[in-house]
Structures are given as structure tokens and as C-alpha cells.
Amino acid sequence: MNERPLPSIGAPAIRALAAAGVLNLDDVMRVGVTHLETLHGVGPKAIQLLTAALDE
């Protein structure tokens, strides 16, 4: 199975996600968007882009 890459969401959000072990969209689904919203560096725009990418 090919991993779906994260969308372009900005460096602070990418760093925050990586620190939480979220490296691709499958990890986002595993962890859940609700948890990611609590991470410092992951703002509303990043959440919007991640949610849109999951809906594709």
C-alpha cells in the first residue's frame, strides 16, 4: 500500500506533526484530526488542508 503524503501545510505544522509521529495521511487518520488540533504549530489552515486531503 502506498502512503499518501501530507499536503503542503507549512513548516511549523509539518514539524509538529512529525514530532507527534504523523508523517502521512494514513497517520492523520490513525491519530485523528481532533488530536492534531491540540498540537502547537498546527493551526486552523493546516487542519483545513489536512481535512480536505483526507476527503480526496
NUMARPA-529285 format. One record per residue (C-alpha): x, y, z. Coordinates in steps of 0.001 Angstrom, whole numbers, padded with zeros to 6 digits, always signed. Layout:
<pts>
XYZ
...
</pts>
This chain:
<pts>
+000000+000000+000000
+001353+003411-000958
+001452+006021+001763
-000428+009201+000931
+001841+012201+001553
+000844+015172+003643
-000328+018241+001733
+001763+021415+001743
+000722+022826+005134
+003722+024869+006233
+006898+024114+008107
+005659+024658+011703
+002752+022268+011172
+004971+019691+009450
+007422+019820+012380
+004607+019476+014934
+003117+016528+013073
+006500+014831+012707
+007149+015241+016438
+003802+013503+017054
+004739+010663+014687
+002408+011817+011911
+004275+011521+008622
+001500+010867+006076
-002278+010998+005654
-002675+007451+006940
-001070+008607+010200
-003508+011548+010285
-006414+009090+010051
-004870+006884+012741
-004286+009734+015213
-007352+011780+014332
-007760+015407+013364
-009208+016261+016776
-005910+015357+018457
-003873+017216+015847
-005798+020413+016575
-004253+020394+020053
-000664+020453+018774
+001291+023701+018938
+002081+024737+015379
-000967+023109+013806
-003407+025918+013108
-006840+026129+011505
-005431+026442+007973
-003352+023261+008393
-006386+021410+009779
-008470+022607+006831
-005846+021403+004340
-005457+018045+006093
-009207+017508+006197
-009529+018379+002512
-006709+015971+001646
-008412+013191+003599
-011642+013805+001664
-009915+013318-001707
</pts>
